[in-house]
Amino acid sequence: MAGHATAHVDSGSLWGGKVSPFSVSYGKLMMWFFLVSDALTFGGLLVAYGYTRHTTESAWPIGEETFDSLPFLGHGYPLMYVALMTFILIVSSVTMVLAVEAGHRMDKKGVMKWMIATIIGGFFFLGSQAWEWSHFIHGSHFGSVELADGSRAIVKGHFGEFESFKVVKAGKHHKEGEVIKESPDELFHHFRYAAMNGLVKDNQITLHDGSVATWKRQHDHNLELIVKTDGNDKALTKRTVISGKEAEKMYWDAINSGEKGRVIYGADLKSNEYGPSQYGQFFFFITGFHGFHVFSGVIINILIFLGVARGTYHRRGHYEMVEKTGLYWHFVDLVWVFVFTFFYLV
């Protein structure tokens, strides 16, 4: 019965290399193959991230504690900027849909308008991600500190700005009694370098030229130590948050110890102030890999836009290239939803 039915199938309806199955063009089919393989790559990276997080004994960073800044406004806005980035990227996916829809109507001006909006959204996301990376690498004013029992804590609160340094021991460039007045950021940069390298002791800082200075700075406010890695003191281990004068004393005792490595600022591939080193490694690789996809998508969108502006696709009688580019852009947006969830929300 089955053999009899097969014998009567019209050979013109079979795909003999001439007619595509599912009425999909070769270009679209290959784009889908690429997207599926790329999805497997991202999936493998996120699974590896989840496994590493699950098997790491140290406390994993919390998104709202790590990413709580807004440009020009400082700290105290947990995940607000990341949420804005995500919203803009999702909106750019909507504008891409509108560009494809305009292409179906052979509306050249509409395609150009919505593609420009998509490109602007992509550039905004890339700029925002660069700012996030810069903030992540630079770290907070407090950094994270190793306490006396070997535990490590991140620090929250308002850091009192430096006003000046007064040289108490001359070096190569600074004389004894000299008052160094620079901007608070420049003074903090000197302090940060010294603290990381164990050059702060007994409320005195050794500068790059060998001179020793005391500092004048505003008071810290609302200081909190949030213990992330356990130490030898079991009583301290049970207390995950230390605040007030006790937190201030423990923090500055660590800073003034003169021991290199007691304070860590920001993040790199070896260590970071927010938690285990693996967190920084995965963050840089996965968000960087996604950022590369967004950058590629923006460049492709620009090239396709130029083709639209020249009328190339209008003369062909269809805007399929815009649709294929849209598939890639939607994929990039969808992947970010998973990256956003894993790194910032969970």
Contacts in CASP RR format, 6 or more apart in sequence:
PFRMAT RR
TARGET T0000
AUTHOR 0000-0000-0000
METHOD contacts of the structure
MODEL  1
MAGHATAHVDSGSLWGGKVSPFSVSYGKLMMWFFLVSDALTFGGLLVAYG
YTRHTTESAWPIGEETFDSLPFLGHGYPLMYVALMTFILIVSSVTMVLAV
EAGHRMDKKGVMKWMIATIIGGFFFLGSQAWEWSHFIHGSHFGSVELADG
SRAIVKGHFGEFESFKVVKAGKHHKEGEVIKESPDELFHHFRYAAMNGLV
KDNQITLHDGSVATWKRQHDHNLELIVKTDGNDKALTKRTVISGKEAEKM
YWDAINSGEKGRVIYGADLKSNEYGPSQYGQFFFFITGFHGFHVFSGVII
NILIFLGVARGTYHRRGHYEMVEKTGLYWHFVDLVWVFVFTFFYLV
12 19 0 8 1.000
13 19 0 8 1.000
15 21 0 8 1.000
20 26 0 8 1.000
20 29 0 8 1.000
24 32 0 8 1.000
25 320 0 8 1.000
27 320 0 8 1.000
27 324 0 8 1.000
28 320 0 8 1.000
28 323 0 8 1.000
28 324 0 8 1.000
28 327 0 8 1.000
31 324 0 8 1.000
31 327 0 8 1.000
31 328 0 8 1.000
32 327 0 8 1.000
35 327 0 8 1.000
35 328 0 8 1.000
35 331 0 8 1.000
38 293 0 8 1.000
38 331 0 8 1.000
39 331 0 8 1.000
39 335 0 8 1.000
42 286 0 8 1.000
42 289 0 8 1.000
42 290 0 8 1.000
42 335 0 8 1.000
42 338 0 8 1.000
42 339 0 8 1.000
43 338 0 8 1.000
45 282 0 8 1.000
45 285 0 8 1.000
45 286 0 8 1.000
45 289 0 8 1.000
46 286 0 8 1.000
46 338 0 8 1.000
46 339 0 8 1.000
46 342 0 8 1.000
48 282 0 8 1.000
49 282 0 8 1.000
49 286 0 8 1.000
49 342 0 8 1.000
50 342 0 8 1.000
52 278 0 8 1.000
52 282 0 8 1.000
53 60 0 8 1.000
53 278 0 8 1.000
53 279 0 8 1.000
56 276 0 8 1.000
56 278 0 8 1.000
58 228 0 8 1.000
58 229 0 8 1.000
58 275 0 8 1.000
58 276 0 8 1.000
59 227 0 8 1.000
59 228 0 8 1.000
59 229 0 8 1.000
59 275 0 8 1.000
60 275 0 8 1.000
60 276 0 8 1.000
60 279 0 8 1.000
61 228 0 8 1.000
61 274 0 8 1.000
61 275 0 8 1.000
61 279 0 8 1.000
63 78 0 8 1.000
63 79 0 8 1.000
63 343 0 8 1.000
63 344 0 8 1.000
63 345 0 8 1.000
64 78 0 8 1.000
64 79 0 8 1.000
65 78 0 8 1.000
65 154 0 8 1.000
65 156 0 8 1.000
65 226 0 8 1.000
65 274 0 8 1.000
66 136 0 8 1.000
66 274 0 8 1.000
67 78 0 8 1.000
67 79 0 8 1.000
67 81 0 8 1.000
67 82 0 8 1.000
67 132 0 8 1.000
67 135 0 8 1.000
67 136 0 8 1.000
67 344 0 8 1.000
68 75 0 8 1.000
68 76 0 8 1.000
68 77 0 8 1.000
68 78 0 8 1.000
68 79 0 8 1.000
69 75 0 8 1.000
69 76 0 8 1.000
69 77 0 8 1.000
69 81 0 8 1.000
69 135 0 8 1.000
70 77 0 8 1.000
70 80 0 8 1.000
70 81 0 8 1.000
71 81 0 8 1.000
71 131 0 8 1.000
75 140 0 8 1.000
75 157 0 8 1.000
79 344 0 8 1.000
79 345 0 8 1.000
81 128 0 8 1.000
81 131 0 8 1.000
81 132 0 8 1.000
82 132 0 8 1.000
82 340 0 8 1.000
82 344 0 8 1.000
84 128 0 8 1.000
85 124 0 8 1.000
85 125 0 8 1.000
85 128 0 8 1.000
85 129 0 8 1.000
85 132 0 8 1.000
86 336 0 8 1.000
86 337 0 8 1.000
86 340 0 8 1.000
88 121 0 8 1.000
88 122 0 8 1.000
88 124 0 8 1.000
88 125 0 8 1.000
88 128 0 8 1.000
89 121 0 8 1.000
89 122 0 8 1.000
89 125 0 8 1.000
89 294 0 8 1.000
89 333 0 8 1.000
89 336 0 8 1.000
90 333 0 8 1.000
91 121 0 8 1.000
92 117 0 8 1.000
92 118 0 8 1.000
92 120 0 8 1.000
92 121 0 8 1.000
92 122 0 8 1.000
92 125 0 8 1.000
92 329 0 8 1.000
92 333 0 8 1.000
93 329 0 8 1.000
93 330 0 8 1.000
93 333 0 8 1.000
95 114 0 8 1.000
95 115 0 8 1.000
95 117 0 8 1.000
95 118 0 8 1.000
95 121 0 8 1.000
96 114 0 8 1.000
96 115 0 8 1.000
96 118 0 8 1.000
96 325 0 8 1.000
96 326 0 8 1.000
96 329 0 8 1.000
96 330 0 8 1.000
97 330 0 8 1.000
98 110 0 8 1.000
98 114 0 8 1.000
99 110 0 8 1.000
99 111 0 8 1.000
99 113 0 8 1.000
99 114 0 8 1.000
99 115 0 8 1.000
99 118 0 8 1.000
99 322 0 8 1.000
99 326 0 8 1.000
100 319 0 8 1.000
100 322 0 8 1.000
100 323 0 8 1.000
100 326 0 8 1.000
102 110 0 8 1.000
102 111 0 8 1.000
102 113 0 8 1.000
102 114 0 8 1.000
102 319 0 8 1.000
103 110 0 8 1.000
103 111 0 8 1.000
103 318 0 8 1.000
103 319 0 8 1.000
103 322 0 8 1.000
103 323 0 8 1.000
104 319 0 8 1.000
106 314 0 8 1.000
106 317 0 8 1.000
106 319 0 8 1.000
108 308 0 8 1.000
108 311 0 8 1.000
108 314 0 8 1.000
111 308 0 8 1.000
111 319 0 8 1.000
111 322 0 8 1.000
112 305 0 8 1.000
112 308 0 8 1.000
112 309 0 8 1.000
115 301 0 8 1.000
115 304 0 8 1.000
115 305 0 8 1.000
115 308 0 8 1.000
115 322 0 8 1.000
116 305 0 8 1.000
118 301 0 8 1.000
118 329 0 8 1.000
119 298 0 8 1.000
119 301 0 8 1.000
119 302 0 8 1.000
119 305 0 8 1.000
122 294 0 8 1.000
122 298 0 8 1.000
123 298 0 8 1.000
125 294 0 8 1.000
126 291 0 8 1.000
126 294 0 8 1.000
126 295 0 8 1.000
126 298 0 8 1.000
129 287 0 8 1.000
129 288 0 8 1.000
129 291 0 8 1.000
129 294 0 8 1.000
132 287 0 8 1.000
133 284 0 8 1.000
133 287 0 8 1.000
136 266 0 8 1.000
136 267 0 8 1.000
136 283 0 8 1.000
137 266 0 8 1.000
137 267 0 8 1.000
137 268 0 8 1.000
138 265 0 8 1.000
138 266 0 8 1.000
139 265 0 8 1.000
139 266 0 8 1.000
139 267 0 8 1.000
139 273 0 8 1.000
140 154 0 8 1.000
140 155 0 8 1.000
140 159 0 8 1.000
140 265 0 8 1.000
140 266 0 8 1.000
140 273 0 8 1.000
141 159 0 8 1.000
141 160 0 8 1.000
141 188 0 8 1.000
142 154 0 8 1.000
142 155 0 8 1.000
142 156 0 8 1.000
142 157 0 8 1.000
142 159 0 8 1.000
142 251 0 8 1.000
143 154 0 8 1.000
143 155 0 8 1.000
143 263 0 8 1.000
143 264 0 8 1.000
143 265 0 8 1.000
143 266 0 8 1.000
143 273 0 8 1.000
144 152 0 8 1.000
144 153 0 8 1.000
144 154 0 8 1.000
144 155 0 8 1.000
144 228 0 8 1.000
144 263 0 8 1.000
144 264 0 8 1.000
144 273 0 8 1.000
144 274 0 8 1.000
144 275 0 8 1.000
145 152 0 8 1.000
145 153 0 8 1.000
145 155 0 8 1.000
145 225 0 8 1.000
145 250 0 8 1.000
145 251 0 8 1.000
145 254 0 8 1.000
145 255 0 8 1.000
145 262 0 8 1.000
145 263 0 8 1.000
145 264 0 8 1.000
146 152 0 8 1.000
146 254 0 8 1.000
146 261 0 8 1.000
146 262 0 8 1.000
146 263 0 8 1.000
147 153 0 8 1.000
147 225 0 8 1.000
147 227 0 8 1.000
147 231 0 8 1.000
147 236 0 8 1.000
147 250 0 8 1.000
147 254 0 8 1.000
148 233 0 8 1.000
148 250 0 8 1.000
148 253 0 8 1.000
148 254 0 8 1.000
149 231 0 8 1.000
149 232 0 8 1.000
149 233 0 8 1.000
149 236 0 8 1.000
150 229 0 8 1.000
150 231 0 8 1.000
150 232 0 8 1.000
151 227 0 8 1.000
151 229 0 8 1.000
151 230 0 8 1.000
151 231 0 8 1.000
151 232 0 8 1.000
151 233 0 8 1.000
151 236 0 8 1.000
151 237 0 8 1.000
152 227 0 8 1.000
152 228 0 8 1.000
152 229 0 8 1.000
152 275 0 8 1.000
153 225 0 8 1.000
153 226 0 8 1.000
153 227 0 8 1.000
153 228 0 8 1.000
153 242 0 8 1.000
154 225 0 8 1.000
154 226 0 8 1.000
154 228 0 8 1.000
154 273 0 8 1.000
154 274 0 8 1.000
154 275 0 8 1.000
155 223 0 8 1.000
155 224 0 8 1.000
155 225 0 8 1.000
155 226 0 8 1.000
155 247 0 8 1.000
155 251 0 8 1.000
156 222 0 8 1.000
156 223 0 8 1.000
156 224 0 8 1.000
156 226 0 8 1.000
157 220 0 8 1.000
157 221 0 8 1.000
157 222 0 8 1.000
157 223 0 8 1.000
157 224 0 8 1.000
158 220 0 8 1.000
158 221 0 8 1.000
158 222 0 8 1.000
159 220 0 8 1.000
160 217 0 8 1.000
160 218 0 8 1.000
160 219 0 8 1.000
160 220 0 8 1.000
160 221 0 8 1.000
161 184 0 8 1.000
161 188 0 8 1.000
161 217 0 8 1.000
161 218 0 8 1.000
162 184 0 8 1.000
162 187 0 8 1.000
162 188 0 8 1.000
162 191 0 8 1.000
162 215 0 8 1.000
162 216 0 8 1.000
162 217 0 8 1.000
163 181 0 8 1.000
163 184 0 8 1.000
163 187 0 8 1.000
163 215 0 8 1.000
163 216 0 8 1.000
163 217 0 8 1.000
163 218 0 8 1.000
164 179 0 8 1.000
164 180 0 8 1.000
164 181 0 8 1.000
164 187 0 8 1.000
164 215 0 8 1.000
164 216 0 8 1.000
165 179 0 8 1.000
165 180 0 8 1.000
165 187 0 8 1.000
165 190 0 8 1.000
165 205 0 8 1.000
165 207 0 8 1.000
165 213 0 8 1.000
165 214 0 8 1.000
165 215 0 8 1.000
165 216 0 8 1.000
166 177 0 8 1.000
166 178 0 8 1.000
166 179 0 8 1.000
166 180 0 8 1.000
166 213 0 8 1.000
166 214 0 8 1.000
166 215 0 8 1.000
166 216 0 8 1.000
167 174 0 8 1.000
167 175 0 8 1.000
167 176 0 8 1.000
167 177 0 8 1.000
167 178 0 8 1.000
167 179 0 8 1.000
167 180 0 8 1.000
167 211 0 8 1.000
167 212 0 8 1.000
167 213 0 8 1.000
168 176 0 8 1.000
168 177 0 8 1.000
168 204 0 8 1.000
168 212 0 8 1.000
168 213 0 8 1.000
168 214 0 8 1.000
169 176 0 8 1.000
169 211 0 8 1.000
169 212 0 8 1.000
169 213 0 8 1.000
170 176 0 8 1.000
170 211 0 8 1.000
171 207 0 8 1.000
171 209 0 8 1.000
171 210 0 8 1.000
171 211 0 8 1.000
172 209 0 8 1.000
172 210 0 8 1.000
172 211 0 8 1.000
173 209 0 8 1.000
173 211 0 8 1.000
174 180 0 8 1.000
174 207 0 8 1.000
174 209 0 8 1.000
174 211 0 8 1.000
174 213 0 8 1.000
180 187 0 8 1.000
180 213 0 8 1.000
187 215 0 8 1.000
190 205 0 8 1.000
190 207 0 8 1.000
190 208 0 8 1.000
191 200 0 8 1.000
191 205 0 8 1.000
191 215 0 8 1.000
192 265 0 8 1.000
193 199 0 8 1.000
193 208 0 8 1.000
194 200 0 8 1.000
194 205 0 8 1.000
194 206 0 8 1.000
194 207 0 8 1.000
195 255 0 8 1.000
195 263 0 8 1.000
195 265 0 8 1.000
196 260 0 8 1.000
196 261 0 8 1.000
196 263 0 8 1.000
196 264 0 8 1.000
196 265 0 8 1.000
197 260 0 8 1.000
198 257 0 8 1.000
198 258 0 8 1.000
198 259 0 8 1.000
198 260 0 8 1.000
198 261 0 8 1.000
198 262 0 8 1.000
199 205 0 8 1.000
199 206 0 8 1.000
199 258 0 8 1.000
200 206 0 8 1.000
200 255 0 8 1.000
200 256 0 8 1.000
200 258 0 8 1.000
201 256 0 8 1.000
201 257 0 8 1.000
201 258 0 8 1.000
202 256 0 8 1.000
203 214 0 8 1.000
203 215 0 8 1.000
203 256 0 8 1.000
204 212 0 8 1.000
204 213 0 8 1.000
204 214 0 8 1.000
205 212 0 8 1.000
205 213 0 8 1.000
205 214 0 8 1.000
205 215 0 8 1.000
206 212 0 8 1.000
207 213 0 8 1.000
220 248 0 8 1.000
222 243 0 8 1.000
222 244 0 8 1.000
223 243 0 8 1.000
223 244 0 8 1.000
223 247 0 8 1.000
223 248 0 8 1.000
223 251 0 8 1.000
224 241 0 8 1.000
224 242 0 8 1.000
224 243 0 8 1.000
224 244 0 8 1.000
224 247 0 8 1.000
225 241 0 8 1.000
225 242 0 8 1.000
225 243 0 8 1.000
225 247 0 8 1.000
225 250 0 8 1.000
225 251 0 8 1.000
226 240 0 8 1.000
226 241 0 8 1.000
227 236 0 8 1.000
227 237 0 8 1.000
227 239 0 8 1.000
227 240 0 8 1.000
227 241 0 8 1.000
227 242 0 8 1.000
228 275 0 8 1.000
229 275 0 8 1.000
230 237 0 8 1.000
231 237 0 8 1.000
236 242 0 8 1.000
242 250 0 8 1.000
254 262 0 8 1.000
254 263 0 8 1.000
255 262 0 8 1.000
255 263 0 8 1.000
264 271 0 8 1.000
264 272 0 8 1.000
264 273 0 8 1.000
265 273 0 8 1.000
266 272 0 8 1.000
266 273 0 8 1.000
266 274 0 8 1.000
267 273 0 8 1.000
267 274 0 8 1.000
267 280 0 8 1.000
267 283 0 8 1.000
268 280 0 8 1.000
269 277 0 8 1.000
269 280 0 8 1.000
269 281 0 8 1.000
269 284 0 8 1.000
270 277 0 8 1.000
271 277 0 8 1.000
272 279 0 8 1.000
272 280 0 8 1.000
274 280 0 8 1.000
283 343 0 8 1.000
286 339 0 8 1.000
286 343 0 8 1.000
287 339 0 8 1.000
287 343 0 8 1.000
290 332 0 8 1.000
290 335 0 8 1.000
290 336 0 8 1.000
290 339 0 8 1.000
293 332 0 8 1.000
293 335 0 8 1.000
294 332 0 8 1.000
294 336 0 8 1.000
297 325 0 8 1.000
297 328 0 8 1.000
297 329 0 8 1.000
297 332 0 8 1.000
300 325 0 8 1.000
300 328 0 8 1.000
301 325 0 8 1.000
301 329 0 8 1.000
304 321 0 8 1.000
304 322 0 8 1.000
304 325 0 8 1.000
307 313 0 8 1.000
308 314 0 8 1.000
308 319 0 8 1.000
308 322 0 8 1.000
313 319 0 8 1.000
313 320 0 8 1.000
313 321 0 8 1.000
313 322 0 8 1.000
END
